[in-house]
């Protein structure tokens, strides 16, 4: 499946906290966002 880039803006602290969370889960932020988007109704 072809892929594309998506740019988003977020607070620096939110990004840092998200990266810590995803790192503890062993996944990258890109993977987490893709999981969220593909499992949304």
TORKOL-4160 file (C-alpha; in steps of 0.2 Angstrom, whole numbers, padded with zeros to 4 digits, m for minus):
41
<pt num="1" X="0000" Y="0000" Z="0000"/>
<pt num="2" X="0007" Y="0017" Z="m0004"/>
<pt num="3" X="0010" Y="0029" Z="0010"/>
<pt num="4" X="0010" Y="0048" Z="0012"/>
<pt num="5" X="0017" Y="0060" Z="0025"/>
<pt num="6" X="0006" Y="0069" Z="0037"/>
<pt num="7" X="0011" Y="0085" Z="0047"/>
<pt num="8" X="0003" Y="0089" Z="0063"/>
<pt num="9" X="0006" Y="0102" Z="0076"/>
<pt num="10" X="0006" Y="0099" Z="0095"/>
<pt num="11" X="0013" Y="0106" Z="0111"/>
<pt num="12" X="0031" Y="0101" Z="0114"/>
<pt num="13" X="0027" Y="0093" Z="0131"/>
<pt num="14" X="0013" Y="0083" Z="0124"/>
<pt num="15" X="0024" Y="0076" Z="0111"/>
<pt num="16" X="0038" Y="0072" Z="0124"/>
<pt num="17" X="0025" Y="0063" Z="0135"/>
<pt num="18" X="0018" Y="0053" Z="0120"/>
<pt num="19" X="0035" Y="0048" Z="0114"/>
<pt num="20" X="0039" Y="0042" Z="0132"/>
<pt num="21" X="0022" Y="0032" Z="0132"/>
<pt num="22" X="0025" Y="0024" Z="0115"/>
<pt num="23" X="0043" Y="0020" Z="0119"/>
<pt num="24" X="0037" Y="0011" Z="0135"/>
<pt num="25" X="0025" Y="0001" Z="0124"/>
<pt num="26" X="0039" Y="m0003" Z="0111"/>
<pt num="27" X="0031" Y="0007" Z="0097"/>
<pt num="28" X="0035" Y="0022" Z="0087"/>
<pt num="29" X="0023" Y="0037" Z="0087"/>
<pt num="30" X="0019" Y="0034" Z="0068"/>
<pt num="31" X="0014" Y="0016" Z="0072"/>
<pt num="32" X="0003" Y="0023" Z="0087"/>
<pt num="33" X="m0006" Y="0036" Z="0076"/>
<pt num="34" X="m0009" Y="0023" Z="0062"/>
<pt num="35" X="m0017" Y="0011" Z="0075"/>
<pt num="36" X="m0028" Y="0025" Z="0081"/>
<pt num="37" X="m0033" Y="0030" Z="0063"/>
<pt num="38" X="m0036" Y="0012" Z="0057"/>
<pt num="39" X="m0047" Y="0007" Z="0072"/>
<pt num="40" X="m0058" Y="0023" Z="0072"/>
<pt num="41" X="m0076" Y="0021" Z="0068"/>
